[in-house]
Amino acid sequence: MRYISTRGNSGELTAAQAIMQGLAPDGGLLTPDSVPTISGKTIVDFTDMSYQKRAASIMGLYLDDYTQEELLRYAGNAYSTEKFDTEAIAPLHKLSDSVFCLELWHGPTCAFKDMALQMLPQLLSAALVKNQEQKTACILVATSGDTGKAALEGFKNVDRTRILVFYPKDGVSDIQELQMKTQEGKNVGVCAVVGNFDDAQSGVKKLFNDNDLKKRLSQMGYFLSSANSINWGRVLPQIVYYISAYSDLVRDSEIHLGDPVNICVPTGNFGNILAAYYAKCMGLPVAKLICASNRNNVLTDFLTTGKYNRKRTFYNTISPSMDILISSNLERLLFDFSGKDSALVSEYMRKLRTEGEYQVSDPIIDKMHSVFASGYSTDEEAKETIARMYREQSYLIDPHTADAFKVLSDYRRRTGDMTPCIVASTASPFKFCDSVLDALGIKDIKKGTAMLEQLAEVTGRPAPAPLASLKTKKVIFDQSITKEHMVDKVMEMLG
Ligand SMILES: *Cc1c(COP(=O)(O)O)cnc(C)c1O
């Protein structure tokens, strides 16, 4: 299988090259040049297969320069019961005969990003060997919370990689900060940057463009790389769990093989829902993909009207991982919907950069409407949804997942479409204790790790072990710097 850029000027790459490069040299996204298909037999075969085997089998269809043996080993490492608190890895929780919640947060950092970031580092490390790259990959991350910790856990102690994470001093929750400050591992570094997420992000972007730094790093045996969600190695592991979930529904006689399902995904950068789209293209019987946003509803507008307009107010919401106005992975969808018209995609992306908006063609709008539905949830509506689900179904969800349930219920009311629906649940409610406690009507919400105990007390459910153990973890990284000092910090951490 070959990988090509959505902007058309990067030639053809192998999977290992695509994963090592992350972004195409022409600024586009590297995308498989064809989509492999799965048959009904595959889905049936999966019913008595472990999650690890399912993962190796699906990924092998896209990564023909990796052996099955390699992929099985990586899947075994990534999705082990040492790291995940359930053997099912990505279990479905049945809420009714037609609503199934796909819990993607049973991994080491309690957010769905673990599903991909436990896998990507191994694919990348092997890609260095396959491409005969002698240098060590130095991964730089600016994070608003979930990605940084998931990347640290994924890359920790992985051969020939170093990972350095910068987070905004004023931009992450107490729990998120503690998760990062206590990170263990011999190849990791964490540092706070004074300011907000934009300060951290623009600082990291500057590092990537700093030729002097790159030269010095090269002499020390390093090259810079990114663990951003535009890397194909992050999208691919996410395709697995949608196929796996469908197979579980067949296994449990909730549906018959071939029955259509809908999939509803709380969306930010469009990576997770894009993976569901690929699963559909591979032949998984998916009818509608329902794209759920929060008040930053740029995708709702786009999927409705075909006009993408990022010139709008940015809101901080209680589902911060979806607070985003430029959904990078959308570019891959446009590439596919335009019949791989890289000139057209380049033009849309140029307009987005220079004018802040673009309007897609009518044929693309028609395709969008046939595959996608969309909607959004306000913070108030998300909180009501958390409270109602807890009251009526004794099921506790986080604010991101609540956005999805709210949008699904609107969708069903609007269309009457009661097709069985898989709802992606992207974070443990314990990761967002304060919002969840608030939604449940609790006053006097505690601070820091005490919040975890408070939510456990109120709901009678234990906090996930990786969060509960934060209380006794040693703080290893406790520095904060101004963004002018990031270069020095990188040199110091690579020491
Ligand atoms: C990253 C994230 C999302 C958004 O996923 P995308 O792939 O960026 O669309 C949703 N929920 C949570 C909890 C996340 O961490």
The ligand as a Gaussian input file, in Angstrom:
#p B3LYP/6-31G(d) Opt

LIG

0 1
 C       -9.049000      14.415000      21.662000
 C      -10.404000      14.212000      22.277000
 C      -11.602000      14.346000      21.532000
 C      -11.605000      14.768000      20.077000
 O      -11.120000      13.772000      19.231000
 P      -10.702000      14.134000      17.711000
 O      -10.086000      12.895000      17.186000
 O       -9.704000      15.255000      17.844000
 O      -11.919000      14.552000      16.986000
 C      -12.802000      14.088000      22.162000
 N      -12.852000      13.753000      23.466000
 C      -11.732000      13.623000      24.217000
 C      -11.864000      13.268000      25.654000
 C      -10.468000      13.844000      23.658000
 O       -9.355000      13.728000      24.428000

